[in-house]
Amino acid sequence: MKQIYTLIFASLFCAMTLTVSAQTIPGTGISKKSLELNVVDKSTPTMPLAKLAQISRGMNAFIGSYPPNFQSEAERDKVYNAWLVLVSEAEAHAKSDLRDENVLALKSELYRQGHNMDVTGSGEIAMETITTCLDIYPMSVPCNFSATYFFLSIAPTHLDEAEKSLDTLRAHFAPDQDADIESGYVFLHIYKGDSNKAIKQIKKYIEIFPNTLRAGEFKKILNAFENDRVETINQPAPN
């Protein structure tokens, strides 16, 4: 089992803590709970794909990473119920055009979010949908973004796939540089246990994006690296 660094920080991709309870969501006092994938079988969708994608992006504030950002059980229930509506609509769109890039991108994001929220079976569907999208559309920007977020969240088992998508996205945006992509490389190097590359990438990120919230988080991580205060433990990254 690969070693990973335990750091107290939160980001778009993941959050790790030095102490994790098996009964609660890390970083919160909310009890863990497996949610059911109760998708409503609809013959036709009632919302356009663009609207669904917009709402899904807004839900990243709660379920865009692991652990999810819930302040209460009631908030989790509200987000879960709203998410089920989006998934049901996305599946209705998929009935008419299963191989459409926008449909696959939407499903990739939604099931990735569901995986972060501990919805039963969402991780498997996210994996299948992301893989299908990239098989058909290997240069797809939205599907490669979903791939980086998802594969980094299930590190260390799919780091090669994460790196491939990061490389694809970096090449797509060149010569411009994207903050999410460059921070993704930080986590990639951390999960690979390559402290030298992690330190180099953190310094690069801070130089390019000095005023972002994540730059402040990375400064703390850099300080921990440089002062030998980063511990390693033998356990998989949180899902």
Secondary structure, 3 states (H helix, E strand, C coil): CCCEEECEEECCCEEECCCCCCCECCCCCCECCCECCCCCCCCCCCCCHHHHHHHHHHCHHHHCCECCCCCCHHHHHHHHHHHHHHHHHHHHHHHHCCCCHHHHHHHHHHHHHHHHCCECCHHHHHHHHHHHHHHHCCCCHHHHHHHHHHHHHCCCCCHHHHHHHHHHHHHHHCCCCCHHHHHHHHHHHHHHCCHHHHHHHHHHHHHHCCCCHHHHHHHHHHHHHHCCCCEEECCCCCC
